[in-house]
Amino acid sequence: MTMLDRYLYAVQNGLPKDQPAGDIVAEIGDDLQSQMEERASAVGRPLTEDEQAALLLAYGHPRVVAARYGGAQYLIGPELLPYYWSALRTVATIVIAVELLGGAIGALVSHHGILFFSALGAAWNSLIWIFGIVTIIFAVNERVQARGGRSIGLVLFRWDPRRLPAPGARPPTPRSSSIAEFIANCIALLVLLDATGTHHVPLDIIIANALRDAHATLTPAWYAARIGGIAGTALVAASALAVFVRPSLAAMHELVRAIASAAVIAGIALTLQAGPWVEPANGSLNTTALYTLVAALVILVVQLIISVRTLQRKPPNRTANSSRAITRA
Amino acid sequence: MRNGTGAPADTPVFENLRLELRRGCLTLAVLSQLRTERYGYTLRKALEFAGLDIDEGTLYPLLRRLESQGLLASEWREENKRRKRFYRLLPAGEQIFEQLSAELDRINASLDRIIAEA
């Protein structure tokens, strides 16, 4: 069996099942033989094995040559790709949000913070499954569409130009940012809720152990900061979830962030006034608590200033300009 | 050397745009050459001689597609002691070729005007 025969056999194996393999391979074989004969007559001798191999290499990998006879050349083509990314992001964020929310509720109800972190681990698994399932659905639809079927994108993402949102003060918040903010605030909320009584969340366990080793306890002065923190994180988490569902609510979210920052600032300020924060009051832990509260206060004030300045920015008058351009055209 | 966009002529950007520009023209060139019956290798050589290189990986699947669209007919015949697949234009292919040629003329005329005005 010659090298050319082996090459043609490899091409034949890669051809789509609905193509006339014999015909295609015979035609490619004839073309290659014609090329070899032309080169051989140009050099005045039969081609060496290396020269034949170079010609076949230039012709292309058998799988690539065979694939050109197939219908769809893409796993997911450019027409479906934007819908695919949207579907992947939406499904992944919804499933993960539900999983984490379930984990958070489970942790709060059972007083076992570890349940939330188990849900966090399970979310990684879900991501892989979601990626696989959504990709398979769209890859199948790509083939169905090539045979005249409907695009899943047009079915799932129906839109009406009359219902498009008006240009806002800033571009809509990406859903990935909203979900990241939601998760971060859920974790913070869990830490704050778990801070009293029996500790289950790693951070609370570490703090409780450190206090026990130092024979110290937290004073009731922390109550205001804790309540402010719980209210603030719960508000921001709920608002981030709302923005995830409707990204055009970004302006409302900024307002919620400002209110939440103010609530936490008020709580921390009250806690600072009510010191000492650790019993016995003369230890270095008290100074550490003071620095921690002041640092948190500074960060929150900066956050509040950013939120207020963002809220003060006026939306660009893009609609008016566009309308003028349309009228002129 | 740089093209009009400021990107050097041998960059991937230029190469991609060049391929896009050529894609539609290749079908027209193939249809034009098959007004005379030819087999794949001689068709490729004829196009190459006319200054339009086309690789085999593009040509043969294109011929098959045009045949399945009812624009070409093919038959296996023996020539120089080897079986070869000869292609020729069908009446429907002739018609499409005329329409595409007219369309290309229109596009060329418009482009000439647009480029001259620029």
Interface residues (C-beta under 8 A of the other chain):
Chain A: Q19 D23 I24 A26 E27 I28 D30 D31 Q33 S34 Q35 Y59 G60 V64 V65 R68 Y69
Chain B: Y39 G40 Y41 R44 E56 G57 T58 Y60 P61 R64 W76 R82 R83 K84 R85
